[in-house]
Amino acid sequence: MYQLICRLRKYERGQSLVELALVLPILIILLFGILEFGRVFHSYLVITNAAREGARHGIICRDVTGIKQKVLDSSPGINLEPGDITVNPSTGLTTGVPLTVSVEYNLAILTPVLSEIIPNPVPISATSTMRVE
């Protein structure tokens, strides 16, 4: 009986390697999916904060150029351009009028396999509305 168990164990030498070869690609895709989700969520948080900071600046200063500059300054690590920022209304910021600052950004997915599954680039947008003081 002991010899039978030893003989069967002898044939299981490469089993670990085969299991690793089958499971490793799934684990790597899962790991990179988590990393990409973290990048998208971080970008969303930064853009939301930048839109809110732009609206806060706009309700006090009433300057569209200053609003866009404040949004650009409040988004570190993200390459926003002034064309990605929309201020509504763009003129006539009077007391009591709601001011809306919208930011749209396209985040490129870096992982090659995930870029085939997820739409690349990922569109991220945030809007903040405040009443002009």
C-alpha positions as CSV (number, residue, x, y, z in Angstrom):
1,M,0.0,0.0,0.0
2,Y,2.8,2.4,0.9
3,Q,4.5,1.8,-2.5
4,L,1.2,2.6,-4.3
5,I,0.9,6.0,-2.5
6,C,4.5,6.8,-3.2
7,R,4.0,5.9,-6.9
8,L,0.9,8.1,-7.1
9,R,2.7,11.0,-5.4
10,K,5.5,10.7,-7.9
11,Y,3.0,11.6,-10.7
12,E,1.9,14.8,-9.0
13,R,5.1,16.7,-9.4
14,G,4.0,19.2,-12.0
15,Q,0.5,19.6,-10.6
16,S,1.4,22.9,-8.7
17,L,3.0,24.3,-11.8
18,V,-0.1,23.6,-13.9
19,E,-2.4,25.0,-11.3
20,L,-0.3,28.2,-11.1
21,A,-0.3,28.5,-14.9
22,L,-4.1,28.3,-15.0
23,V,-4.8,30.7,-12.1
24,L,-2.1,33.3,-12.5
25,P,-3.5,35.1,-15.6
26,I,-6.9,35.5,-13.8
27,L,-5.2,36.8,-10.7
28,I,-3.1,39.3,-12.7
29,I,-6.2,40.6,-14.5
30,L,-8.0,40.9,-11.2
31,L,-5.0,42.8,-9.7
32,F,-4.8,45.2,-12.6
33,G,-8.6,45.7,-12.6
34,I,-8.3,46.8,-9.0
35,L,-5.5,49.2,-9.8
36,E,-7.4,50.7,-12.8
37,F,-10.6,51.1,-10.7
38,G,-8.5,52.9,-8.1
39,R,-7.2,55.3,-10.8
40,V,-10.7,56.0,-12.1
41,F,-12.1,56.6,-8.6
42,H,-9.2,58.9,-7.7
43,S,-9.6,60.9,-10.9
44,Y,-13.4,61.2,-10.2
45,L,-12.7,62.5,-6.6
46,V,-10.1,65.0,-7.9
47,I,-12.4,66.3,-10.6
48,T,-15.4,66.6,-8.2
49,N,-13.3,68.6,-5.8
50,A,-12.0,70.8,-8.6
51,A,-15.5,71.6,-9.8
52,R,-16.6,72.4,-6.2
53,E,-13.6,74.6,-5.7
54,G,-14.3,76.4,-9.0
55,A,-17.9,77.0,-8.0
56,R,-16.9,78.3,-4.5
57,H,-14.4,80.7,-6.2
58,G,-17.0,81.8,-8.7
59,I,-19.7,82.7,-6.2
60,I,-17.3,85.1,-4.5
61,C,-15.2,86.5,-7.3
62,R,-17.6,86.3,-10.3
63,D,-14.8,85.9,-12.8
64,V,-15.0,83.1,-15.4
65,T,-11.3,83.1,-16.2
66,G,-10.5,82.9,-12.5
67,I,-13.0,80.1,-12.1
68,K,-11.3,78.0,-14.8
69,Q,-7.9,78.8,-13.3
70,K,-9.1,77.7,-9.9
71,V,-10.4,74.4,-11.3
72,L,-7.0,73.8,-13.1
73,D,-5.1,74.6,-9.9
74,S,-7.4,72.3,-7.8
75,S,-6.8,69.3,-10.0
76,P,-3.2,68.1,-9.3
77,G,-2.0,65.1,-11.3
78,I,-4.7,65.4,-13.9
79,N,-4.1,67.1,-17.2
80,L,-7.2,69.2,-17.5
81,E,-7.4,71.9,-20.2
82,P,-9.6,75.0,-20.1
83,G,-11.8,73.5,-22.8
84,D,-12.8,70.7,-20.4
85,I,-14.4,73.2,-18.0
86,T,-17.8,74.7,-18.6
87,V,-19.2,77.6,-16.6
88,N,-22.9,78.4,-16.8
89,P,-23.8,81.2,-17.0
90,S,-20.6,82.5,-18.5
91,T,-21.7,86.1,-18.2
92,G,-23.9,88.1,-16.0
93,L,-23.0,86.6,-12.6
94,T,-25.3,88.5,-10.4
95,T,-26.4,87.9,-6.8
96,G,-28.9,85.1,-6.3
97,V,-28.2,83.4,-9.7
98,P,-27.1,79.8,-9.5
99,L,-23.6,79.2,-10.9
100,T,-22.8,75.7,-12.4
101,V,-19.3,74.5,-13.0
102,S,-18.9,71.3,-15.0
103,V,-15.7,69.4,-15.6
104,E,-15.4,66.6,-18.2
105,Y,-12.2,64.5,-18.4
106,N,-11.2,61.4,-20.4
107,L,-9.0,59.0,-18.5
108,A,-6.9,56.6,-20.6
109,I,-6.8,53.0,-19.3
110,L,-3.2,51.7,-19.1
111,T,-3.7,48.0,-18.9
112,P,-3.8,46.4,-22.4
113,V,-6.3,43.6,-21.6
114,L,-8.7,45.8,-19.7
115,S,-8.7,48.5,-22.4
116,E,-10.4,45.9,-24.6
117,I,-13.1,45.2,-22.0
118,I,-13.7,48.7,-20.6
119,P,-14.4,51.7,-22.9
120,N,-11.1,53.4,-23.4
121,P,-10.8,56.3,-22.5
122,V,-13.2,56.3,-19.5
123,P,-15.3,59.5,-19.5
124,I,-15.5,61.2,-16.1
125,S,-17.6,64.2,-15.4
126,A,-18.5,66.2,-12.3
127,T,-20.8,69.2,-11.8
128,S,-21.2,71.6,-8.9
129,T,-23.9,74.3,-8.5
130,M,-23.9,77.1,-6.0
131,R,-25.8,80.4,-5.6
132,V,-23.8,83.6,-6.3
133,E,-23.4,85.7,-3.2
